[in-house]
Amino acid sequence: MRRGLLILFACACLVLLLAAASAPAKRSEDCTWGASSVMVEDVNGQFVQSQPVTSGCIPR
């Protein structure tokens, strides 16, 4: 009997943990993450760099 209650309690904890983990994360509209990249091309023996391009959420 005691072993059954322990297993039931462990299963209930597992269900609660999985429910909390699957909840969607809340993001604020003024996020501070993103990525930027540049391209470099060889033009007549000279390296020419493009302007940075950002993607994702632009920092505030």
Secondary structure by P-SEA (a helix, b strand, c coil): caaaaaaaaaaaaaaaaaaaaacbbbbcccccccccbbbbbbcccbbbbccccccccccc
